Amino acid sequence: MRWAHVGLNCRDQRATEEFYTRWFGFHRARAVPVGDGEILFLRNGDAHLELFPAPGESAAPSALADGPAQPGAVRHIAFQTDSVDELLAAMGEIAHVTLGPLDFDEVLDGWRTVWLRDPDGVVVEVSQGYRDQEAVETAERKINV
């Protein structure tokens, strides 16, 4: 089993495509005609986003903090960068920060995170310095990473 993609409903597919290609390194991998519109597939390495046309108002709550907490709602999508501060400086006014940047040095030295809104209100987490633990204990078995 492999991860495939995240599907996003977009008021303006072009604005959403621009956001993820410009700031998160995606490129258009495919456009599939559907009715009067199209579905856009974006790729960054093994990560894919599927952009669906969805005119009208955003169903996403006004993005606050690190995303919606309701069951069944995606809280946020997340990316890694070398420098949260450099990304925010480059984005300037385009960066609609909902929380942070916050430092998590008490958990992991150098871990820093900010949460942003994409053009449709989806919360996007951007972190630097996160690393997995060397071994994670579960109730059933020990997992070595």
Buried (B, 14 or more C-beta within 10 A) or exposed (E): EEEEBBEBBBBBBEEBBEBBBEBBBBEEBEBEEEEEBBBBBBBBEEBBBBBBBBEEEBEBEEBEEBBBEEEEEEBBBBBEBEEBEEBBEEBEEEBBEBBBBEBBEEEEEEBBBBBBBBBBBBBBBBBBBBEEEEEEEEEEEEEEE
